[in-house]
Amino acid sequence: MAEQIEAGDLLPPIDVVERSDGYRLIAGGHRVEAHKIAGRATIAASVYEASEFADEAAIRMREIKENMVRFELTALDRAVHLATWKEIHETTFGTLKRGRRSKIDREKLLQDSAAFSASFSAVAADALRISERSIFQAVQIASGIAPDVRARISEAPIADIASELLQLAVQDDARQQQIVNLLLSEPPAAGSVADAIAVLDRVPPPLKLAGWEKVSDRFSRLTEQQQDRFLDAHADAVDRWQASRMAAK
């Protein structure tokens, strides 16, 4: 961004909100730092009245939306943003508790739109057009990986591999540090979380399945109806395979 500024490019204004003691930055921290690096003393800003961002939760939500829309986030960054969003959502609306409610309770909840909200996972999944399972896994990553470990791996390749992050998240804090030590050593003493665990436990590393083996294993666990749907979805590949087998005969 600093290079863009020095080249004469204009970046979007930052967003600030009025406060009694000055202005509070809402979105644009990266742009502010870029202007400093480029030696600029001023920056364009969109200024909002205090009433438009009355509390800290509103500001934090604006920051989250800014980062999730504007920047290409790693799986780790995305998980942390989603976990923060969940915290804000549940602080605002409370958590929906499972179980039966009386008819009066249900009607009151439905009538009071300020008190009723869908579960966080449903809200986030709808907003981001991804599955609720993906939301759950992201929150599991952010809540399971210790903050100091997150900082250590933030720029490492593992930061963008959700499956690796999930494996790391279920380990205790001390073990996470040991695993990361192996992953980040020079040269790396392990190529994956599973490999690092094998080193720590002094057991053979897990057998790595080829891509088709993973699909085959999952396919074998499907119901007949689900298998039929899978084959219908890949009918062209099935036809090609059958044709090649007939030609070989």
N, C-alpha and C positions, 0 to 999 in steps of 0.2 A: 504493500500500500504506500509506503514511504517513497518507493521508486516511482509509483504512479503520480504521486503529488509533485515530486521534483520534475517529472516530465510534463507537468501542466494539466494533468487530468483532474477533473472535479469529482470528488466522492460525495455520496449523499450526506445531508446534514446529520449531525448527531441529535439525539432527543434528550432534552432536559426538562425538569419540572421545577417550578418556583417553590422555594422554601423561605422561611423567615430569615435565615442567615445566608441566603444566596440561591444557588441552583444545585439540584441533585441530578446526576447523570442517570438516565434511564437506559439508553442504548447507544453504543458507539465507542466503547472503550478501546477497541482495536484502532479505530480511526483517530482517536485522541493521541494514542501512543505513536501512530504513524506520523502525525503532524509534528510531534515533538522530535522524532528522529529526523524528519525533513527540515527541522529548524524553523518551523512556523510558530508564530506567537498567537495567532487567532484561528478560529475554526467556525464554519457555518453551523448554526444550530436551530432546531425547531423547538420553541419554548411552549410548554404546556402550563396551564394554571394549576395551582395546588389542588383544587377541587377535582381535577381530572384524574389524579393519582393520589387519592387521599391517604392510602396506607402503604406500608412496605410490601405487603403481599401483591398489590396491583403492580408495583414497580418490578418486583421479581418476576412476575408472570410476563411482563413486557420484555424483560431481558431474555427470558427463556424463548419466547416466540421469535425474537430478533435472531438469536443464535441458531435456532433450529431451522429457520427459513433461509437465512442469508449465507450460512457457512456449511461446508461439507464437514460434518462431524464424524469422528471415529465412533465405533460401537461403544467405547467407554464413555466418551463425552456425551453421547446420546443417552446412555443409561443414567448418568449423573443428572442431566437436565430433566429426564422423566421422573426420577426419584424426587427432585425438588418440586416439580409440578404436582406430584402426588401429595407431598407434604402440604403444599399450599391448598390444594383442592380439599383435602380432608380436614384441614384447619378451618376452612371456610364453611364446608357443608357437613362435616362430621363423616363418620364411616357408616355405611349401611350394614346393619347387623342381620345375619340370617336368622330365620325362625318365624313362627306364625305371629301375626299381629291381629288385634281385634279389628272389627270392621270400622269402628270409630277412629282408631289410630291410623288405619290405612287411608281413610277419607281425609283426615286432617293433613297427613303428609302430602297427599296429592293436591289438596287445595292450596296449601302454603308453598308456593313456588320458591320462596326464599329459603325454605328449610329442606326442600326435597331436591335431590340431585341423583342422577344415575351414578353407578359406581365409577371410580376413577378410570379403571381399565377400559370400560365401555366408552367413556367420554374421550379418552386419549386415542383409542383405536379408531373411533369415528373421525376424529380431527386429523389424524395422520394417515388414515387409510391403510392401517396394518392390523394384524390379528391381536386379540386380547392376550393370546399366549406370548406374543412378542413383547407386549407391554410388561407382562408379568416377569418375563426373563430379564428384561432391561432393569427393572426395579430390583430384582434378585442380585444382579451383578453389582449395582451401585451400593446396595445395602450390605452385601456380603464381603466385598473387597475393602480392606482397611484403607483409610484415607492416605496414609503414608505410602502404602503399596500402590495405590492409584497414581500418586504423584510420580513414583519411580517408573511406572510402565506407560505413562501418558504418551510418550513419543516412540515407544517400542512397537514392533510389528504386532504383538499380541493385543494392543489397544484396539485394533480393528477386526478382531476375530472373536465373535460372540461366543462360539462354542468353547474356545479356550478360556475366555473370561468366566464363563459359567463353571467350568471345572475348578478354576482358581477360587471362585467365590465360596465354594462349600468347604474349603480348608480353613483351619483356625489361623489367627493372625501370625503366629510364629512360623507356622508351616508355609504360609503365603510368602513370607520374607525369604525362607530357604529356597522355595521354588523359583522366585524371581532372581535370587542370587545366581542360580544355575542358568537361567534363561539369558541373563544380561552379562554374564562373565565373558571375557575375551581370551580365547574364542568361546562361544557358548558351550556349556557343559551339557545342555539338553536342548532339543529342538522343539519341544512342546511341553505342556503342563503334565501330560501323561508320562512322557519320558523323564521329566524331572522327579515325579513321584516314584517312578521305578528306580531311579538312582538313589533317592533318599531311603526307600524301603529295601534296597538291595535285592530287587527281583528283576526278572527279564522284562524288557519293555513290552508293552502290549502289541499284539500283531496288528499291523496296519492293513486294513482291507482296501482293495481297489474300489473305485467308484461303483462299478457294476455289482460288486459283491455287497456293498452297502444297500444298493437299491433292491437287489435280490432278497436280502435278509428282511427288509421292510415289507416287500411284496408278499413274502411267504406268511407274514403275520396278518395280512388283510383278510377280511371276509370274502366269500365268493363274489358277492355283489360289488364290493369295492375293487376286487381284482378285475371284474368285467369292465368297470368304469375306467380303470387304468388302461386296459387293453384297447378299449374304444378310443381313448384319448391318444393312443400311440399306434393306431391301426396301420398307418403308412409304414412305420418301422417293422411291424409284425408281417405285413405283406411282403416287404422287401426281404426280410429274413426267410420267409417261406419260399419265395422265388429263388433265392440263392441256394437253398437246400435242395430244391427240385432240380436246379440246373446242375448241381454237383453230382446228383444221382445219374 
